[in-house]
Each structure stands twice: as structure tokens, then as C-alpha cells.
Amino acid sequence: MVAFSDLQLNDALAETLGKLKIDFAFQPIFCNNSLKRVGYEALMRPLGSTPLQLIKEYNMKNELHTLELATFFGASKAYYDRGLTGMISINSFPSECFSQDESKIFFQCFPNIAKEMFVEILEYTDLNLDKWILKREQIRANDIRISIDDFGSGNNDMMAVNVFQPNEVKIDRSIIKDIHKHAENQDRLFQLIETFHARNIHVLAEGIECKEELEFLLTTKADYLQGFYLGMPE
């Protein structure tokens, strides 16, 4: 479990985060050209429940902000504790943002993480535009990059791309599954890659679970690859 007590937090943050029993697994991300590992996505592992169950519980209590804080502070601490290197992609709710004090404390705890970080916008909670504008200012002020998770599912579509203006889009498993068999999904992926590259947005194909999917994706211009076949969360 993440030991939030090891961090230099104020009393309010220490009390809030200290109630959560969570850990993180890290799934590797690979460059398509070389299959070299270039970083990780941080995946929350709550004690006694699944991430989706925990999100549902906190959403019903109107406490998603607590999970936003726990994800960023917890994933960053676990990343350094394990001696990992390369990019770290941290999941984020489009309805939440740090306060100025929370942001200040975060970068005091992790002064060098901004250069490695992607803020990965999740697809299954509502957007709060006012909070997103504040979050975008914090992201830009620290030269952090933005990724859109699971493009093609939930709320993450072209409208989300226009709102979030990401550096990277992750193509959902629903498009990648058995892509070597389905010409329609192949055409859609080619079109998305062309569209996003024209906007200087990198493309990550996620959810690769078999050799045939990987072999097909290696023939495409997707920039990055991720999935159980390439590397399990660890």
C-alpha cells in the first residue's frame, strides 16, 4: 500500500489520503518503431475493491476529488519508490482539478515529475468545464502533456479531442480487438492516425492481447503500443 505518511503533506491532505488503502501497478508502454519500453501507465489497485467500484463509491459521495489527489500523489510516489524511469501516464477525472495549494504541495513532493508526466483523461465521468480550464492552466504552466484514454468509448470522442487538445490519444480496445480480421476497424484506425498526426497528436494503440494484433499494428503508423501481450501490469 502507498505510505502517504512518508510525504510532506499538510494536515488536511494527510488526513484525507491517509484513509485510503491503495497501491499501484504499472503497465509498460512501447514505441512502435523499436518495441523499446518508453514508460508506464499507473493503474490504481484499491484494497478490497476494484478501481471502478471505488470510483462509483466516491462519485456517489461526491468525493472524486479525493481519488484525484490519491491517484496523483500515490502513483507518483509508487513510481519513484520502484525506481521506474520514462514517461508516467496518470489517470485523471475531467471533473476535478487541484487547488493552488494542492498543486504547490504536489510539485514540492515530486519536483522533477512534470517532464515525465502525461495527464490521462478518463472517459467515464462527466466534464466540468470550469475545473478543466483551471486544470489546463496548471498543466500548461508545468509543461505537462495530455493524453485521452480509451478514445472511441464513453465520453472520449472527437469532441473531447477538441476540448482537451491532447498531445496523445489512446485508441480503445474496442477498435484494436481482432483488428487483423476486420477491415472496417483497420480503415477506422488508419483514418484516426492520419487525422491525429495532421494535428501533431501522437497515437497509442492499447489493449493488444495477441500476436496477430501486434503484427498488424507494427505495420501501421501508430506511435506507441500497450497491452497484455506486450507487458502485463506489474
N, C-alpha and C positions, 0 to 999 in steps of 0.2 A: 504494500500500500504506500501511496505517496505520503511522506512525512512533511506536511505543510508547516509543522512547528520548526523545522530547520530553516525556514525562510525568515527574512527580516520584514515582518508584516506589522501593520498597526493592530490595535486590539480588536477593532471591528472585523477586519479581514481574517485575522487569526481565528476568531470565534466562528465566523461564517464557514470558512474552509475546513476547520477542524472537525466539523460534524460529518464530513463526507469520507466514506471509506472507498477509495477508488485507486486503481492502478492504470497503467497504460501499456499497451502493446504497440509495436512499431512495424508497419508493413513496408518493405522496401519498394522503391521506385527506380526504374531503369531507363537509361537512354536507349531509344530505338536503334540508333546507328551502331552502337557498340555493345549493347546489353550490359554496360557498366552501371553499377548501382550509383545513383546520384543523390539519394536522400530517402526520406521515410514519411509516411503518413502516421500521425499519432492517433491511436484508437482507444477510447476510454473503456476500461474494464471495471465496472462497479461490483462491489462485493454484494452477493445475494440477489442480483437482478441483471437484466440486460441493459445496454445503453438506451434502447428505445423505451423500455419500461421506466427507466429513471427519468428520461426526458418527458414522458407523458405525465408522470407523477409531479414533477416540478412545474410543468406547464399548467396543470390543473391548479396548483397552489400559487400560480403567478410568480414563480421564483426561478425562471430560466436564467436570470442574471447571475444567480449563484453558480449554476452549471457553466456559464460562460467564463466566469472567473476561475472556477476549478479546472476547467479544460486548459486554459492558457497557462496558469501557474503550475498545474500538475504535470502537463505534457512537457513543458519546458524543463522543469526540474528532473523528470524521468529521463529526458533526452541527454542532459548533461551527466546525470548520475551513472548512466550506462556507457558514457564515453562515445556516443554516436557523433558522426560528422556528416556534412552535406545538408541539403535542404530539409526542413521540417515543416510539414503541412499540418496545420492545427484547425480542427473543425470549429465553426463559429455560427451563431444564430443571427439571421438577418434582422431580428427584432431587438438585439442587445448591443450595447457598447460600454466601454469602460468610462468611468468618470475621470476627470483630470487627475485626481489624487490616486485612483487605482492604476492609471496608466503610468504615472510617475513611479509608483512603488514597483510595478512590474519591470520597468526598464532599469531600476536600481538593482533589482534581484538578478536580472538577466541582461546586462548591458550590451552584450555582443550578439544577441539572438536575432535582431532585426534583419541583418544581412542574409540570414539563412531561412527566414520565415516566409511561408505562404499562409495567408488567412483564407481558409477554405469554407466558402459559404454553403451551408446546408440547404436542402431542398424542401424540407417538410415542416417548417414553421413559417408563420406569416412575416412579411416585411413591415418594419416600422421605418418609414422613410426619414423621419426626423432623426432617429437614432442612427440610421445608416449614414446620413450626411455627416454626423459627428464622428462616426467610426472611420469614414473615408478620410476625413481630415487627419485623424490620428495615424492612419495607415500611411498616407502620403508624407506626413511630417517625418516619419521614421523610415521612409524608403522601403516599406514592406510591400510584398507582392500579393496579389489577389487571385484566388482560384475559385472556380464554380464547380461544386460537387455534383455528380450524377446528372449531367446535362441530358435532357430527354425524359426526365421523370419528375414527379412532384411539381414544385413551382419553378424549377430551373429550366427555362426555355430562352428563346431569343430576346424576349422582353427583359429577362433577368440579366442577360449579357449587356443589353443597352443600359440598364440601371447600374450594374456593378462595375462595368468597364474593366473586366479582369485581364490579368496577364496570361492566364491559363484557363482552359476549360477541360474538365474531365468527362469523357463520353461514358454514359451509363451502360451498365452490363446488359440492359435490355437490347441495346444495339449491337454489342460485341458478342453476345452468346451465339455460338454456331455461325459466326459471320462467314466462315469459309463455305457454308452451304446456301446462304441466302443473298441473292443478287440485289434484292431491294435494300437490305441493310448495308451491303457494300456500297451501293450508289449513294445512300444517305451519308455514310461515313466520308466518302470522297468529297461530297458537296460541303459537308461541315468543315473538313480540313481546309479546303480551298477558301471557304468563307472566313474562317478564323485566321488563317495565315495572311489573308489580304488585310486584316485588321491588326496584324502583328500580335496575335494571340497564339500561344502555344497550345497544342492538343495532347492530352494524355488519354490513352485508351485503358480503361480499368475493367477489372472483372475477368481477366484472362485465366481460364481454368483448364485448357487442354492444349496439346501440342499443335493441333490443326489451327486453332485460333491464333496462336502465336506466329506460326509460319505465315499465315495470311497477313497479319499486321506488320510483320517485318518487311513486307513488300509495299507498304503504304508510307505516306509522309507524316504519320503521327510522330510527335516529338518524343513522347515518353510512354512507358508501358508499366502496368501494375496488375497483379492478380496472383491467385493462389498457385498457379502453375509456375510462376517465376519466383515467388517467395512468399511464404506464409508469415503472418504477424508473429513477432517474437518478443 
